[in-house]
C-alpha cells in the first residue's frame, strides 16, 4: 500500500484514504502473520502515548 501511495503516516496518524483498502487492512490485522502489527497498535493504545492512531476518513 505504501508503494501505491495508499498508506500515509504523519504525526502519529496512519491514514488510508480508500474505504475498501481500510477494510482489507483491518482484516489483515486479524490474521496471524500480522499479529506483531496489531499487537504494536494495541499496546501503544494502552500506553501513555499513542504512537500510531488509525482513523477512518
C-alpha positions in Angstrom: 0.0 0.0 0.0 2.9 2.4 0.6 4.3 1.9 -2.9 0.9 2.7 -4.4 0.5 5.8 -2.2 -2.5 4.5 -0.3 -0.8 4.4 3.1 0.1 7.6 4.7 1.8 8.2 8.1 2.2 11.6 9.5 2.5 13.0 13.1 1.4 9.7 14.7 -1.6 9.1 12.4 -1.9 6.2 9.9 -4.3 7.2 7.1 -5.7 5.0 4.4 -7.8 7.2 2.1 -9.7 4.3 0.5 -12.5 2.6 2.4 -12.0 -0.7 0.7 -8.3 -0.8 1.5 -9.1 0.3 5.1 -11.3 -2.8 5.4 -8.6 -5.0 3.9 -6.0 -3.5 6.4 -8.3 -4.2 9.3 -8.9 -7.8 8.1 -5.1 -8.2 7.7 -4.5 -7.1 11.3 -6.7 -10.1 12.4 -4.6 -12.6 10.5 -1.9 -14.5 12.4 1.1 -13.3 10.2 0.2 -9.7 11.1 -0.1 -10.3 14.9 3.1 -8.2 15.5 1.5 -5.2 13.8 -1.9 -5.4 15.6 -0.1 -6.0 18.9 2.0 -2.9 18.4 -1.0 -0.8 17.7 -2.9 -2.4 20.7 -0.1 -1.9 23.2 0.5 1.6 22.0 -3.1 2.5 22.6 -2.9 1.2 26.2 0.3 3.2 26.9 0.6 6.8 27.9 1.4 7.9 24.4 -0.2 6.9 21.2 2.5 6.4 18.6 0.1 5.1 15.9 -3.6 6.1 15.5 -5.8 4.7 12.8 -8.7 6.9 11.8 -11.3 6.5 9.2 -11.6 9.2 6.6 
